[in-house]
Amino acid sequence: MAQYQEAAIVLKSRPYREADSLLTIFGQTHGKTGAIAKGARKPKSKLQAGLYPLSYTMLQLYQGRSSLATVVGAELVQGFGKMRNDLDALSWGMFLADVVDALWSDRDASFQTFQWLVVGLDALNQGRSPATVGMTVAWRCLELAGYSPGWDVCALCEQPTEQQGPVGLLLDQGQALCSNCHLGHETFKISLGSLKTWRQWMQLDPSRIGAVEAHGRVYRELFEVLSRYVEAQIGRRPRSLEFLESLAALPDRE
């Protein structure tokens, strides 16, 4: 039994009993953790401000015999207020929270994932392209969790896929087939331009997140690839992804 401090992003929060909150947090040191904040929903609770979903918070936690930690203190570091007033940015933020929640087991720590999540939410808060930021961070989180696909080389002939398009992606297997080998196989076809943009995202320094934007056909292809790949890897379709798809279907969206 011990009390400890944790810098964390609140992934999810839901009401529990009369005034408590059940939280899923992703901490810098301890990774994903379930926690209970007793009395957090009372009007005068000092915990309330730091426990909204997608808040970056310094938490004081007590770990007893229960699998849930108990929040005994919360100091808001960054609430990302501007992001919360932008439907697109907020929707991508919620999607990132869903992806991290799905990819990581309890107490599995990943300092780099925590960093990417903070950088991504900050970029969304700054007004950078929500879809570009969201897709970039999602792919980097997938990579850190061990789900990075091998799309640089054809799975059959082992030739570089960058030579000629379109490239066929085997989304459930994380493999690619070049323009010659994908014939006769059920694959998702992607242009070389889209594949080049994806490669740039996977090599991008966190300080430049959002610098390589996706528009038009490239955006549509990469959004569908990410949607299908996430579903194939985690075995379900997050509700936040369904909402993003409904937003993308609206006129003048990309």
BAKOLDO-752804 format. One record per residue (C-alpha): residue number from 1; residue in one letter; chain; x, y, z. Coordinates in Angstrom, 3 decimals, decimal comma, always signed. Example, Ala and Ser with C-alpha at 12.3 -4.5 7.8 and 13.67 -1.06 7.14 Angstrom:
# BAKOLDO-752804
 seq type mol       xx       yy       zz
   1    A   A  +12,300   -4,500   +7,800
   2    S   A  +13,670   -1,060   +7,140
# end
This chain:
# BAKOLDO-752804
 seq type mol       xx       yy       zz
   1    M   A   +0,000   +0,000   +0,000
   2    A   A   +1,501   +3,320   -1,006
   3    Q   A   +0,755   +6,880   -2,039
   4    Y   A   +2,452   +8,246   -5,115
   5    Q   A   +2,379  +11,131   -7,566
   6    E   A   +1,674  +10,676  -11,269
   7    A   A   +1,575  +13,025  -14,233
   8    A   A   -1,354  +11,682  -16,258
   9    I   A   -3,858  +12,220  -19,036
  10    V   A   -7,436  +11,402  -18,076
  11    L   A   -8,635   +9,096  -20,837
  12    K   A  -12,156   +8,498  -19,550
  13    S   A  -14,414   +9,460  -16,665
  14    R   A  -17,831   +8,180  -15,725
  15    P   A  -20,158   +8,773  -12,773
  16    Y   A  -20,110   +6,243   -9,959
  17    R   A  -22,517   +6,084   -7,037
  18    E   A  -23,879   +9,403   -5,805
  19    A   A  -20,903  +11,717   -6,294
  20    D   A  -17,836   +9,626   -7,194
  21    S   A  -16,089   +9,287  -10,549
  22    L   A  -14,461   +6,221  -12,080
  23    L   A  -11,441   +7,168  -14,164
  24    T   A   -9,147   +5,592  -16,698
  25    I   A   -5,866   +7,469  -16,727
  26    F   A   -2,637   +7,079  -18,674
  27    G   A   +0,323   +8,042  -16,535
  28    Q   A   +3,857   +8,982  -17,400
  29    T   A   +5,294   +6,348  -15,051
  30    H   A   +2,637   +3,700  -14,431
  31    G   A   +0,798   +3,665  -17,777
  32    K   A   -2,913   +2,902  -17,864
  33    T   A   -4,571   +2,784  -14,465
  34    G   A   -8,119   +2,586  -13,188
  35    A   A   -8,885   +5,003  -10,365
  36    I   A  -11,748   +6,212   -8,237
  37    A   A  -12,185   +9,849   -7,220
  38    K   A  -14,481   +9,915   -4,224
  39    G   A  -16,785  +12,902   -4,031
  40    A   A  -15,315  +14,382   -7,221
  41    R   A  -18,746  +15,350   -8,581
  42    K   A  -19,747  +17,366   -5,551
  43    P   A  -20,056  +21,075   -6,437
  44    K   A  -17,298  +22,151   -4,032
  45    S   A  -14,909  +19,263   -4,695
  46    K   A  -11,274  +20,337   -5,147
  47    L   A  -10,742  +17,350   -7,441
  48    Q   A  -13,320  +18,286  -10,046
  49    A   A  -11,323  +20,695  -12,240
  50    G   A   -8,473  +18,273  -12,869
  51    L   A  -10,445  +15,165  -13,731
  52    Y   A  -12,263  +16,022  -16,959
  53    P   A  -11,517  +13,651  -19,868
  54    L   A   -8,440  +14,736  -21,853
  55    S   A   -7,071  +16,819  -19,001
  56    Y   A   -3,338  +16,766  -18,288
  57    T   A   -3,179  +16,517  -14,515
  58    M   A   -0,718  +15,924  -11,694
  59    L   A   -2,416  +13,347   -9,503
  60    Q   A   -1,839  +12,170   -5,980
  61    L   A   -2,890   +8,521   -5,887
  62    Y   A   -3,222   +5,936   -3,161
  63    Q   A   -2,906   +2,280   -4,111
  64    G   A   -4,415   -0,067   -1,572
  65    R   A   -5,514   -3,666   -1,933
  66    S   A   -8,100   -2,769   -4,567
  67    S   A   -7,215   -2,894   -8,249
  68    L   A   -8,396   +0,725   -8,414
  69    A   A   -6,166   +3,504   -7,189
  70    T   A   -7,804   +6,275   -5,160
  71    V   A   -7,347   +9,893   -6,197
  72    V   A   -6,473  +11,958   -3,134
  73    G   A   -5,299  +15,075   -4,966
  74    A   A   -5,421  +16,579   -8,448
  75    E   A   -3,682  +19,665   -9,821
  76    L   A   -4,549  +20,636  -13,380
  77    V   A   -1,495  +21,121  -15,605
  78    Q   A   -3,288  +21,778  -18,899
  79    G   A   -6,996  +21,598  -19,634
  80    F   A   -6,718  +22,207  -23,405
  81    G   A   -9,624  +24,639  -23,300
  82    K   A   -9,381  +25,798  -26,915
  83    M   A   -9,570  +22,195  -28,140
  84    R   A  -12,821  +21,713  -26,234
  85    N   A  -14,445  +24,529  -28,223
  86    D   A  -13,560  +22,904  -31,572
  87    L   A  -15,713  +19,885  -32,440
  88    D   A  -13,182  +18,397  -34,868
  89    A   A  -10,254  +18,815  -32,486
  90    L   A  -12,189  +17,449  -29,503
  91    S   A  -13,421  +14,466  -31,537
  92    W   A   -9,871  +13,555  -32,572
  93    G   A   -8,747  +13,946  -28,969
  94    M   A  -11,407  +11,491  -27,811
  95    F   A  -10,364   +9,082  -30,554
  96    L   A   -6,745   +9,201  -29,351
  97    A   A   -7,946   +8,441  -25,832
  98    D   A   -9,890   +5,431  -27,147
  99    V   A   -6,871   +4,163  -29,102
 100    V   A   -4,523   +4,378  -26,119
 101    D   A   -7,124   +2,768  -23,845
 102    A   A   -7,573   -0,124  -26,286
 103    L   A   -3,876   -0,703  -26,968
 104    W   A   -2,511   -0,791  -23,439
 105    S   A   -3,228   -3,163  -20,553
 106    D   A   -3,425   -1,994  -16,959
 107    R   A   -0,062   -0,936  -15,497
 108    D   A   +1,749   -1,268  -18,833
 109    A   A   +3,908   +1,844  -18,936
 110    S   A   +5,072   +3,691  -22,050
 111    F   A   +6,709   +7,046  -21,467
 112    Q   A   +6,861   +7,720  -25,232
 113    T   A   +3,133   +7,041  -25,623
 114    F   A   +2,423   +9,484  -22,807
 115    Q   A   +4,628  +12,074  -24,527
 116    W   A   +2,914  +11,629  -27,891
 117    L   A   -0,497  +11,923  -26,278
 118    V   A   +0,459  +15,191  -24,548
 119    V   A   +2,051  +16,559  -27,736
 120    G   A   -1,014  +15,586  -29,771
 121    L   A   -3,518  +17,186  -27,408
 122    D   A   -1,390  +20,330  -27,242
 123    A   A   -1,252  +20,517  -31,059
 124    L   A   -5,032  +20,112  -31,249
 125    N   A   -5,346  +22,863  -28,666
 126    Q   A   -3,123  +25,131  -30,785
 127    G   A   -5,468  +24,777  -33,745
 128    R   A   -3,276  +22,646  -35,967
 129    S   A   -5,068  +20,451  -38,524
 130    P   A   -7,140  +18,096  -36,314
 131    A   A   -7,229  +15,178  -38,755
 132    T   A   -3,505  +15,375  -39,536
 133    V   A   -2,560  +15,621  -35,868
 134    G   A   -4,992  +12,889  -34,837
 135    M   A   -3,917  +10,428  -37,507
 136    T   A   -0,219  +11,068  -36,916
 137    V   A   -0,463  +10,508  -33,160
 138    A   A   -2,696   +7,455  -33,592
 139    W   A   -0,152   +5,822  -35,911
 140    R   A   +2,719   +6,604  -33,553
 141    C   A   +0,777   +5,096  -30,640
 142    L   A   +0,075   +1,977  -32,705
 143    E   A   +3,785   +1,746  -33,472
 144    L   A   +4,778   +2,067  -29,806
 145    A   A   +2,274   -0,641  -28,855
 146    G   A   +3,825   -3,032  -31,392
 147    Y   A   +1,234   -2,689  -34,152
 148    S   A   +3,282   -0,819  -36,758
 149    P   A   +2,613   -2,327  -40,212
 150    G   A   +5,354   -3,380  -42,618
 151    W   A   +4,378   -1,440  -45,703
 152    D   A   +7,805   -0,529  -47,081
 153    V   A   +8,398   -3,874  -48,808
 154    C   A   +6,073   -6,177  -50,736
 155    A   A   +5,226   -9,262  -48,681
 156    L   A   +5,503  -11,523  -51,767
 157    C   A   +8,330  -10,281  -53,997
 158    E   A  +10,143   -8,274  -51,280
 159    Q   A  +10,582   -5,290  -53,600
 160    P   A  +10,150   -1,729  -52,253
 161    T   A   +6,518   -0,623  -52,503
 162    E   A   +7,507   +2,969  -53,355
 163    Q   A   +8,370   +2,135  -56,990
 164    Q   A   +4,911   +1,980  -58,532
 165    G   A   +1,333   +2,420  -57,381
 166    P   A   -1,228   +1,670  -56,314
 167    V   A   -0,082   -0,459  -53,391
 168    G   A   -2,380   -3,095  -51,916
 169    L   A   -2,581   -3,195  -48,111
 170    L   A   -3,471   -6,331  -46,158
 171    L   A   -4,848   -4,453  -43,159
 172    D   A   -5,472   -7,449  -40,902
 173    Q   A   -1,917   -8,715  -41,436
 174    G   A   -0,097   -5,387  -41,500
 175    Q   A   +1,514   -6,219  -44,833
 176    A   A   +1,622   -4,628  -48,288
 177    L   A   +1,640   -5,971  -51,844
 178    C   A   +3,224   -4,031  -54,691
 179    S   A   +1,324   -3,028  -57,824
 180    N   A   +2,329   -6,271  -59,569
 181    C   A   +1,592   -8,672  -56,721
 182    H   A   -1,690   -7,306  -55,376
 183    L   A   -3,646   -8,492  -58,431
 184    G   A   -5,912  -11,358  -57,420
 185    H   A   -5,666  -10,503  -53,730
 186    E   A   -8,296   -8,735  -51,638
 187    T   A   -6,485   -5,627  -50,483
 188    F   A   -7,158   -1,962  -49,774
 189    K   A   -5,582   +0,054  -52,583
 190    I   A   -3,625   +3,167  -51,654
 191    S   A   -1,793   +5,646  -53,872
 192    L   A   +1,935   +6,247  -53,649
 193    G   A   +1,226   +9,825  -52,570
 194    S   A   -0,773   +8,623  -49,572
 195    L   A   +1,854   +6,036  -48,669
 196    K   A   +4,564   +8,714  -48,858
 197    T   A   +2,591  +10,966  -46,495
 198    W   A   +2,129   +8,078  -44,056
 199    R   A   +5,888   +7,401  -44,093
 200    Q   A   +6,565  +11,061  -43,349
 201    W   A   +4,224  +10,915  -40,349
 202    M   A   +6,061   +7,860  -39,016
 203    Q   A   +9,392   +9,713  -39,156
 204    L   A   +8,168  +13,106  -37,972
 205    D   A   +9,706  +14,722  -34,919
 206    P   A   +7,048  +15,470  -32,259
 207    S   A   +7,887  +19,183  -32,423
 208    R   A   +6,719  +19,253  -36,063
 209    I   A   +3,447  +17,416  -35,601
 210    G   A   +0,828  +18,662  -38,043
 211    A   A   +3,465  +20,006  -40,463
 212    V   A   +2,742  +17,327  -43,090
 213    E   A   -0,957  +17,781  -43,777
 214    A   A   -3,256  +15,454  -45,687
 215    H   A   -5,880  +16,856  -48,046
 216    G   A   -8,302  +15,596  -50,668
 217    R   A   -7,670  +12,070  -51,901
 218    V   A   -4,675  +11,570  -49,594
 219    Y   A   -6,788  +12,503  -46,560
 220    R   A   -9,652  +10,220  -47,599
 221    E   A   -7,375   +7,247  -48,244
 222    L   A   -5,367   +7,630  -45,049
 223    F   A   -8,462   +8,155  -42,914
 224    E   A  -10,051   +4,977  -44,251
 225    V   A   -6,787   +3,056  -43,849
 226    L   A   -6,484   +4,159  -40,221
 227    S   A  -10,150   +3,348  -39,531
 228    R   A   -9,875   -0,147  -40,937
 229    Y   A   -6,477   -0,833  -39,406
 230    V   A   -7,523   +0,209  -35,904
 231    E   A  -10,619   -1,968  -36,131
 232    A   A   -8,571   -4,921  -37,428
 233    Q   A   -5,997   -4,657  -34,653
 234    I   A   -8,186   -4,016  -31,606
 235    G   A  -11,099   -6,145  -32,789
 236    R   A  -13,818   -3,516  -32,531
 237    R   A  -14,847   -0,128  -33,837
 238    P   A  -14,516   +2,630  -31,219
 239    R   A  -17,531   +4,920  -30,886
 240    S   A  -15,258   +7,928  -31,300
 241    L   A  -14,206   +6,555  -34,689
 242    E   A  -17,818   +6,209  -35,761
 243    F   A  -18,388   +9,853  -34,803
 244    L   A  -15,314  +10,956  -36,774
 245    E   A  -16,650   +9,073  -39,794
 246    S   A  -19,974  +10,888  -39,488
 247    L   A  -18,118  +14,224  -39,359
 248    A   A  -16,009  +13,293  -42,374
 249    A   A  -19,170  +12,510  -44,333
 250    L   A  -20,466  +16,060  -43,915
 251    P   A  -20,076  +18,403  -46,915
 252    D   A  -16,769  +20,327  -47,200
 253    R   A  -14,993  +18,125  -44,675
 254    E   A  -11,518  +16,696  -45,113
# end
